[in-house]
Amino acid sequence: MSTNVSIEFEKARKKHQDARTDLERLQALLEMKSACPSHKGGENLKADILKRISRLKADIEKQKTQKAKKGSGASIAVKKEGAGQIVLVGMPNSGKSTLLKALTGVEVQIAPFEFTTIKPEKGMMKFEQVQVQLVELPAIIQGSSEGKANGTQVISLARNADAVCLVLNSNNAVKEYEIIVSELKKANILLNQKRPKIIVQHSKFPGISITGKHFLKCSLEDFEGFLKTLGFQHANVILEEPTRLETLSKALDEKLAYKKALLVCMRNDYSQVHELEAKSLQKATVIDGLENSGKVEELKERLFQALGKIRVFTKRPGRQADFQEPLVLGQGSNIEDAARHLHKDFASGLKFAKVWGSSRFPGQRVQKDYELKDKDVVEFSA
């Protein structure tokens, strides 16, 4: 291209070349438009970019209308049971079946050759007072995200799960980790990331209203242009974190799934564990022998914590708490959420509650919005 352009334009053009999704391409085109030079050649370049933006916008709208009509083809699914569903994901012969048996006691075929598991295998893991469903997926390989080895169907189970456990062969842990994370990312599944704290809602009032404008890390023109291109001509926007176009794109991309993930290294080899932990920025559990019950129990606790759930025990006035069957609620749940879990009518008639555990003193009287913690005991008063 003969037109003299800035470094910012070249960076945006490189981002466009590397983009994998239409939203990423749109984001890059808007950055290219913003960085166009102001001379006559730049005006021609800008006009060309605007045409490309218009075509891309039409493609995005077309995809939206076709989404509901598009068939998903043959699929596999596992109905969720217990407090939550965690999938065991790994490459061939990584030890997934061995781990499933150790955690749940279910009998599965275990063999020293690859692709022993050809369909999802499930079992229930008992952790203290709750049951958690574990599902061993058929092996992931390089190219699974493109359909190899029935990969798209296998990966769809990870998308539907509440959390993911990556099972790695300790001898090759780093490479296996990189391949699995890459395949899941290509399938729009992001591990150990959080959806950006951005809320965008259509508005009946004209224009785009932005709360938290100080968080903007791009031009207001590009930000509003990106929203309008996606059909938000009039909108209310709430920003709660530093926001670039890339951040906004991730927040609005409904195809992206965010999953909590744990790492488990099978077999007695610590040679790659430290490198793996440095690359993944998280601790890996090494199962160096299934006779090590301490490691297995430690892993059970970590798996339950990955679900983002809490256990709440209930009691009636003048009686002991029921420590056998807790309510299993999401982290951040309050007294009203717990009451609604029992019955929606019970929640509407609730006056207050007493809490033992996280409260300042045993039996503290609290209101409906009191946030509960794991293993709290609650006595409701309607």
SEMI-753519 format. One record per residue (C-alpha): residue in one letter; residue number from 1; x, y, z. Coordinates in steps of 0.25 Angstrom, whole numbers. Each point is the difference from the previous one (the first is absolute). Layout:
# residues N
+-----+-----+-------+-------+-------+
| res |   n |    px |    py |    pz |
+-----+-----+-------+-------+-------+
|   A | NUM |     X |     Y |     Z |
...
+-----+-----+-------+-------+-------+
//
This chain:
# residues 382
+-----+-----+-------+-------+-------+
| res |   n |    px |    py |    pz |
+-----+-----+-------+-------+-------+
|   M |   1 |     0 |     0 |     0 |
|   S |   2 |     6 |    13 |    -4 |
|   T |   3 |    -7 |     9 |     9 |
|   N |   4 |     9 |     4 |    12 |
|   V |   5 |    -7 |    -5 |    13 |
|   S |   6 |     3 |     1 |    14 |
|   I |   7 |     6 |   -10 |    10 |
|   E |   8 |   -14 |    -1 |     6 |
|   F |   9 |    -6 |    -3 |   -13 |
|   E |  10 |    10 |   -11 |    -3 |
|   K |  11 |    -3 |    -6 |    14 |
|   A |  12 |   -15 |     0 |    -3 |
|   R |  13 |     2 |    -6 |   -14 |
|   K |  14 |     8 |   -11 |     6 |
|   K |  15 |   -11 |    -2 |    11 |
|   H |  16 |   -10 |    -1 |   -12 |
|   Q |  17 |     9 |   -11 |    -7 |
|   D |  18 |     1 |    -8 |    13 |
|   A |  19 |   -15 |     1 |     3 |
|   R |  20 |    -8 |   -13 |     2 |
|   T |  21 |   -14 |     5 |     1 |
|   D |  22 |    -9 |    11 |    -6 |
|   L |  23 |     0 |     8 |    12 |
|   E |  24 |    15 |     0 |     1 |
|   R |  25 |     1 |     4 |   -15 |
|   L |  26 |   -10 |    11 |     3 |
|   Q |  27 |     7 |     5 |    12 |
|   A |  28 |    13 |     1 |    -8 |
|   L |  29 |    -6 |     7 |   -12 |
|   L |  30 |    -6 |    11 |     9 |
|   E |  31 |    14 |     2 |     6 |
|   M |  32 |     6 |     1 |   -15 |
|   K |  33 |   -11 |    10 |    -3 |
|   S |  34 |     4 |     8 |    12 |
|   A |  35 |    15 |     0 |    -3 |
|   C |  36 |    -2 |     3 |   -15 |
|   P |  37 |     9 |    12 |    -5 |
|   S |  38 |    -7 |    13 |    -3 |
|   H |  39 |     6 |     3 |   -14 |
|   K |  40 |    -7 |    -4 |   -13 |
|   G |  41 |     5 |   -14 |    -1 |
|   G |  42 |    -4 |    -2 |    14 |
|   E |  43 |   -15 |     4 |    -3 |
|   N |  44 |     0 |   -10 |   -11 |
|   L |  45 |     5 |   -11 |    10 |
|   K |  46 |   -10 |     5 |    10 |
|   A |  47 |   -11 |    -2 |   -10 |
|   D |  48 |     4 |   -14 |    -4 |
|   I |  49 |     0 |    -4 |    15 |
|   L |  50 |   -14 |     6 |     2 |
|   K |  51 |    -5 |    -9 |   -11 |
|   R |  52 |     7 |   -12 |     6 |
|   I |  53 |    -7 |     4 |    13 |
|   S |  54 |   -13 |     1 |    -6 |
|   R |  55 |     2 |   -14 |    -7 |
|   L |  56 |     4 |    -6 |    13 |
|   K |  57 |   -12 |     6 |     7 |
|   A |  58 |    -9 |    -6 |   -10 |
|   D |  59 |     7 |   -14 |     2 |
|   I |  60 |    -2 |     1 |    15 |
|   E |  61 |   -15 |     3 |    -1 |
|   K |  62 |    -1 |   -11 |   -10 |
|   Q |  63 |     6 |   -10 |    10 |
|   K |  64 |    -9 |     5 |    11 |
|   T |  65 |   -13 |    -3 |    -9 |
|   Q |  66 |     6 |   -14 |    -4 |
|   K |  67 |     4 |    -4 |    14 |
|   A |  68 |   -14 |    -5 |     4 |
|   K |  69 |    -2 |    -7 |   -13 |
|   K |  70 |    14 |    -7 |     0 |
|   G |  71 |    -1 |   -15 |     5 |
|   S |  72 |    11 |    -5 |     9 |
|   G |  73 |     0 |   -14 |    -6 |
|   A |  74 |     2 |   -12 |     8 |
|   S |  75 |     5 |     3 |    14 |
|   I |  76 |     3 |    -7 |    13 |
|   A |  77 |    -5 |     5 |    14 |
|   V |  78 |     1 |    -4 |    14 |
|   K |  79 |   -11 |     4 |    10 |
|   K |  80 |     5 |     8 |    12 |
|   E |  81 |    -1 |    -6 |    14 |
|   G |  82 |     4 |     4 |    14 |
|   A |  83 |     6 |    13 |     4 |
|   G |  84 |     7 |     2 |   -13 |
|   Q |  85 |     6 |    -6 |   -12 |
|   I |  86 |    15 |     0 |    -3 |
|   V |  87 |     6 |    -6 |   -12 |
|   L |  88 |    14 |    -8 |    -1 |
|   V |  89 |     7 |     5 |   -12 |
|   G |  90 |    13 |    -6 |    -5 |
|   M |  91 |     8 |    -5 |   -12 |
|   P |  92 |     1 |   -15 |    -3 |
|   N |  93 |     5 |    -9 |    11 |
|   S |  94 |     1 |    11 |    10 |
|   G |  95 |    -6 |    -7 |    12 |
|   K |  96 |   -14 |     5 |    -1 |
|   S |  97 |    -7 |   -13 |     3 |
|   T |  98 |     9 |    -3 |    11 |
|   L |  99 |    -3 |    13 |     7 |
|   L | 100 |   -15 |    -2 |    -2 |
|   K | 101 |     1 |   -13 |     6 |
|   A | 102 |     8 |     5 |    12 |
|   L | 103 |   -10 |    12 |     2 |
|   T | 104 |   -13 |    -7 |    -2 |
|   G | 105 |     2 |   -15 |     1 |
|   V | 106 |    -7 |    -3 |   -13 |
|   E | 107 |     6 |   -11 |    -8 |
|   V | 108 |     5 |     4 |   -13 |
|   Q | 109 |     9 |    -6 |   -11 |
|   I | 110 |    15 |     3 |     3 |
|   A | 111 |    10 |    -4 |   -10 |
|   P | 112 |    15 |     4 |    -4 |
|   F | 113 |    -4 |     4 |   -14 |
|   E | 114 |    -7 |    13 |    -6 |
|   F | 115 |   -14 |     3 |    -2 |
|   T | 116 |    -5 |   -10 |    10 |
|   T | 117 |   -12 |     9 |     3 |
|   I | 118 |    -9 |     2 |   -12 |
|   K | 119 |   -12 |     6 |     7 |
|   P | 120 |    -2 |     8 |    12 |
|   E | 121 |     1 |    -7 |    13 |
|   K | 122 |    -6 |     5 |    13 |
|   G | 123 |     0 |    -2 |    15 |
|   M | 124 |    -4 |     7 |    13 |
|   M | 125 |    11 |     5 |     9 |
|   K | 126 |    -3 |     1 |    15 |
|   F | 127 |     6 |    12 |     7 |
|   E | 128 |    -4 |     1 |    14 |
|   Q | 129 |   -16 |     2 |     0 |
|   V | 130 |    -1 |     3 |   -15 |
|   Q | 131 |     0 |    -8 |   -13 |
|   V | 132 |     8 |     6 |   -13 |
|   Q | 133 |    -2 |    -6 |   -14 |
|   L | 134 |    13 |    -3 |    -7 |
|   V | 135 |     0 |    -3 |   -15 |
|   E | 136 |    12 |    -6 |    -7 |
|   L | 137 |     0 |     5 |   -14 |
|   P | 138 |     6 |    -7 |   -12 |
|   A | 139 |    14 |     4 |    -3 |
|   I | 140 |     3 |    14 |    -6 |
|   I | 141 |    11 |     1 |   -11 |
|   Q | 142 |     6 |    11 |    -8 |
|   G | 143 |   -11 |     3 |   -10 |
|   S | 144 |   -12 |    -4 |     9 |
|   S | 145 |    -5 |    14 |    -1 |
|   E | 146 |    -1 |    -2 |   -15 |
|   G | 147 |    -8 |   -13 |     1 |
|   K | 148 |    12 |   -10 |     1 |
|   A | 149 |    -4 |   -13 |     9 |
|   N | 150 |   -14 |     5 |     2 |
|   G | 151 |     6 |    12 |     6 |
|   T | 152 |   -11 |    11 |    -2 |
|   Q | 153 |   -10 |    -9 |     8 |
|   V | 154 |    10 |    -4 |    11 |
|   I | 155 |     4 |    15 |     2 |
|   S | 156 |   -15 |     4 |     0 |
|   L | 157 |    -1 |    -8 |    13 |
|   A | 158 |    11 |     8 |     6 |
|   R | 159 |    -8 |    13 |    -4 |
|   N | 160 |   -12 |    -5 |     8 |
|   A | 161 |     7 |    -4 |    12 |
|   D | 162 |     2 |     8 |    13 |
|   A | 163 |    15 |    -2 |     1 |
|   V | 164 |    11 |    -7 |    -7 |
|   C | 165 |    11 |    -9 |     5 |
|   L | 166 |    12 |    -1 |    -9 |
|   V | 167 |     7 |   -14 |     2 |
|   L | 168 |    14 |     0 |    -5 |
|   N | 169 |    11 |   -10 |    -2 |
|   S | 170 |    11 |     5 |     9 |
|   N | 171 |    11 |    -5 |   -10 |
|   N | 172 |    -6 |    10 |   -10 |
|   A | 173 |    -9 |     9 |     8 |
|   V | 174 |     5 |    14 |    -6 |
|   K | 175 |    -3 |    -4 |   -14 |
|   E | 176 |   -13 |    -7 |     3 |
|   Y | 177 |    -5 |    12 |     8 |
|   E | 178 |     4 |     9 |   -12 |
|   I | 179 |    -8 |    -8 |   -10 |
|   I | 180 |   -12 |    -2 |     8 |
|   V | 181 |    -1 |    15 |     4 |
|   S | 182 |     2 |     4 |   -15 |
|   E | 183 |   -11 |   -10 |    -5 |
|   L | 184 |   -10 |     5 |    11 |
|   K | 185 |     3 |    15 |    -4 |
|   K | 186 |    -2 |    -3 |   -14 |
|   A | 187 |   -14 |    -6 |     4 |
|   N | 188 |    -2 |    13 |     7 |
|   I | 189 |     2 |    -6 |    14 |
|   L | 190 |     9 |     9 |     9 |
|   L | 191 |     6 |    -6 |    13 |
|   N | 192 |     2 |     7 |    13 |
|   Q | 193 |    -4 |    14 |    -6 |
|   K | 194 |   -12 |     8 |     4 |
|   R | 195 |   -11 |     7 |    -9 |
|   P | 196 |     3 |    15 |    -1 |
|   K | 197 |    -8 |     8 |    10 |
|   I | 198 |    -7 |     7 |   -11 |
|   I | 199 |   -16 |     1 |    -1 |
|   V | 200 |    -6 |     5 |   -13 |
|   Q | 201 |   -15 |     1 |    -1 |
|   H | 202 |    -9 |     6 |   -11 |
|   S | 203 |    -7 |    13 |     4 |
|   K | 204 |   -13 |     6 |    -4 |
|   F | 205 |     7 |    14 |     1 |
|   P | 206 |     9 |     6 |   -11 |
|   G | 207 |    15 |    -2 |     0 |
|   I | 208 |    10 |    -8 |     8 |
|   S | 209 |     1 |     3 |    15 |
|   I | 210 |    13 |    -5 |     6 |
|   T | 211 |     2 |    -1 |    15 |
|   G | 212 |    14 |    -2 |     4 |
|   K | 213 |     6 |     8 |   -11 |
|   H | 214 |    13 |     2 |     7 |
|   F | 215 |     3 |   -15 |    -3 |
|   L | 216 |     0 |     2 |   -15 |
|   K | 217 |    14 |    -3 |    -6 |
|   C | 218 |    -4 |     3 |   -14 |
|   S | 219 |    -7 |    12 |    -7 |
|   L | 220 |   -14 |     3 |     3 |
|   E | 221 |    -3 |     0 |   -15 |
|   D | 222 |     6 |   -14 |    -2 |
|   F | 223 |    -8 |    -5 |    12 |
|   E | 224 |   -13 |     5 |    -5 |
|   G | 225 |     3 |    -4 |   -14 |
|   F | 226 |     2 |   -14 |     4 |
|   L | 227 |   -13 |    -1 |     8 |
|   K | 228 |    -8 |     6 |   -12 |
|   T | 229 |     6 |   -10 |    -9 |
|   L | 230 |    -5 |   -11 |     8 |
|   G | 231 |   -14 |     6 |     0 |
|   F | 232 |     1 |     8 |    13 |
|   Q | 233 |    -5 |    13 |    -5 |
|   H | 234 |    -6 |     5 |    13 |
|   A | 235 |     6 |    -7 |    12 |
|   N | 236 |     3 |     1 |    15 |
|   V | 237 |    15 |    -4 |     3 |
|   I | 238 |     6 |    -3 |    14 |
|   L | 239 |    15 |    -2 |     0 |
|   E | 240 |     6 |    -5 |    13 |
|   E | 241 |    15 |    -3 |    -5 |
|   P | 242 |    10 |     6 |   -10 |
|   T | 243 |    -7 |    -2 |   -14 |
|   R | 244 |     6 |    -1 |   -14 |
|   L | 245 |    -7 |    -4 |   -12 |
|   E | 246 |     6 |   -14 |     2 |
|   T | 247 |    -6 |     0 |    14 |
|   L | 248 |   -14 |     4 |    -5 |
|   S | 249 |     1 |   -10 |   -11 |
|   K | 250 |     2 |   -11 |    10 |
|   A | 251 |   -11 |     5 |     9 |
|   L | 252 |   -10 |     0 |   -12 |
|   D | 253 |     4 |   -13 |    -6 |
|   E | 254 |   -10 |   -10 |     4 |
|   K | 255 |     8 |   -12 |    -6 |
|   L | 256 |    11 |     2 |    10 |
|   A | 257 |    -1 |   -10 |    13 |
|   Y | 258 |     8 |     3 |    12 |
|   K | 259 |     4 |   -12 |     8 |
|   K | 260 |     7 |    -2 |    13 |
|   A | 261 |    11 |   -11 |    -2 |
|   L | 262 |     9 |    -9 |     9 |
|   L | 263 |    13 |    -7 |    -4 |
|   V | 264 |     3 |   -14 |     4 |
|   C | 265 |    13 |    -7 |    -4 |
|   M | 266 |    -1 |   -15 |     0 |
|   R | 267 |    12 |   -10 |     2 |
|   N | 268 |    12 |     2 |    10 |
|   D | 269 |     8 |    10 |    -8 |
|   Y | 270 |     2 |    15 |     5 |
|   S | 271 |    10 |     4 |   -11 |
|   Q | 272 |   -10 |     9 |    -7 |
|   V | 273 |    -9 |     4 |    11 |
|   H | 274 |     7 |    13 |     4 |
|   E | 275 |     1 |     5 |   -15 |
|   L | 276 |   -15 |    -4 |    -1 |
|   E | 277 |    -4 |     8 |    12 |
|   A | 278 |     8 |    12 |    -5 |
|   K | 279 |    -7 |     0 |   -14 |
|   S | 280 |   -14 |    -2 |     6 |
|   L | 281 |     2 |     9 |    12 |
|   Q | 282 |    -7 |   -11 |     9 |
|   K | 283 |     3 |   -11 |     9 |
|   A | 284 |     0 |   -14 |    -6 |
|   T | 285 |    -4 |   -12 |     8 |
|   V | 286 |     9 |   -12 |    -2 |
|   I | 287 |    -6 |   -14 |     2 |
|   D | 288 |    13 |    -8 |     2 |
|   G | 289 |    -8 |   -13 |     4 |
|   L | 290 |   -14 |    -3 |     3 |
|   E | 291 |     3 |    -6 |    13 |
|   N | 292 |     3 |    15 |     4 |
|   S | 293 |   -14 |     2 |     6 |
|   G | 294 |     5 |    14 |     5 |
|   K | 295 |     2 |     5 |   -14 |
|   V | 296 |   -13 |    -5 |    -5 |
|   E | 297 |    -8 |     6 |    11 |
|   E | 298 |     8 |    13 |    -2 |
|   L | 299 |    -4 |     0 |   -15 |
|   K | 300 |   -15 |    -3 |     4 |
|   E | 301 |     0 |    13 |     8 |
|   R | 302 |     6 |     8 |   -11 |
|   L | 303 |   -10 |    -6 |   -10 |
|   F | 304 |   -12 |     4 |     9 |
|   Q | 305 |     6 |    14 |     1 |
|   A | 306 |     2 |     2 |   -15 |
|   L | 307 |   -15 |    -1 |    -1 |
|   G | 308 |    -2 |    13 |     7 |
|   K | 309 |   -10 |    -6 |    10 |
|   I | 310 |    -3 |     1 |    15 |
|   R | 311 |    -6 |    -9 |    10 |
|   V | 312 |   -11 |     6 |     9 |
|   F | 313 |    -6 |    -9 |    11 |
|   T | 314 |   -14 |     3 |     6 |
|   K | 315 |    -6 |    -1 |    13 |
|   R | 316 |   -14 |     2 |     7 |
|   P | 317 |    -1 |     8 |    13 |
|   G | 318 |     3 |    -8 |    12 |
|   R | 319 |     6 |   -12 |    -8 |
|   Q | 320 |    14 |    -4 |    -5 |
|   A | 321 |     4 |     3 |   -14 |
|   D | 322 |    -1 |   -10 |   -11 |
|   F | 323 |    14 |    -3 |    -4 |
|   Q | 324 |    -3 |   -11 |   -10 |
|   E | 325 |    -6 |     7 |   -12 |
|   P | 326 |     4 |    15 |    -1 |
|   L | 327 |    -5 |    10 |   -10 |
|   V | 328 |    10 |     1 |   -12 |
|   L | 329 |     0 |    15 |    -4 |
|   G | 330 |     9 |     9 |    -9 |
|   Q | 331 |    10 |     8 |     7 |
|   G | 332 |    -5 |    14 |     3 |
|   S | 333 |   -14 |    -6 |     3 |
|   N | 334 |    -8 |     7 |    12 |
|   I | 335 |   -11 |    -4 |    10 |
|   E | 336 |   -11 |     3 |   -10 |
|   D | 337 |     7 |    -9 |   -11 |
|   A | 338 |     1 |   -11 |    10 |
|   A | 339 |   -15 |     2 |     4 |
|   R | 340 |    -4 |     0 |   -15 |
|   H | 341 |     8 |   -13 |    -2 |
|   L | 342 |    -9 |    -7 |    10 |
|   H | 343 |   -13 |     7 |    -6 |
|   K | 344 |    -3 |    13 |    -7 |
|   D | 345 |   -12 |     2 |     9 |
|   F | 346 |     8 |    -2 |    12 |
|   A | 347 |    10 |    11 |    -4 |
|   S | 348 |   -11 |    10 |    -2 |
|   G | 349 |    -5 |    -2 |    14 |
|   L | 350 |    14 |     0 |     6 |
|   K | 351 |     2 |    11 |    12 |
|   F | 352 |    14 |    -3 |     4 |
|   A | 353 |    10 |   -11 |     3 |
|   K | 354 |    10 |    -4 |    10 |
|   V | 355 |    14 |    -5 |    -4 |
|   W | 356 |    11 |    -8 |     6 |
|   G | 357 |    14 |    -1 |    -6 |
|   S | 358 |     3 |    13 |    -8 |
|   S | 359 |    -8 |     9 |     9 |
|   R | 360 |     7 |     9 |    10 |
|   F | 361 |    -6 |    -8 |    12 |
|   P | 362 |    -7 |   -14 |     0 |
|   G | 363 |   -15 |     2 |    -4 |
|   Q | 364 |     1 |    14 |    -4 |
|   R | 365 |   -13 |     5 |    -6 |
|   V | 366 |     2 |     5 |   -14 |
|   Q | 367 |    -8 |     6 |   -12 |
|   K | 368 |    -4 |    -6 |   -13 |
|   D | 369 |    12 |     6 |    -7 |
|   Y | 370 |    11 |    -7 |     9 |
|   E | 371 |    10 |    -7 |    -8 |
|   L | 372 |     2 |   -14 |     4 |
|   K | 373 |    13 |    -8 |     0 |
|   D | 374 |     4 |   -15 |    -1 |
|   K | 375 |    -5 |    -8 |    12 |
|   D | 376 |    -9 |    11 |     6 |
|   V | 377 |   -12 |    -5 |     8 |
|   V | 378 |   -13 |     8 |    -2 |
|   E | 379 |   -13 |     0 |     8 |
|   F | 380 |   -11 |     7 |    -8 |
|   S | 381 |   -11 |     8 |     7 |
|   A | 382 |   -12 |     2 |    -9 |
+-----+-----+-------+-------+-------+
//
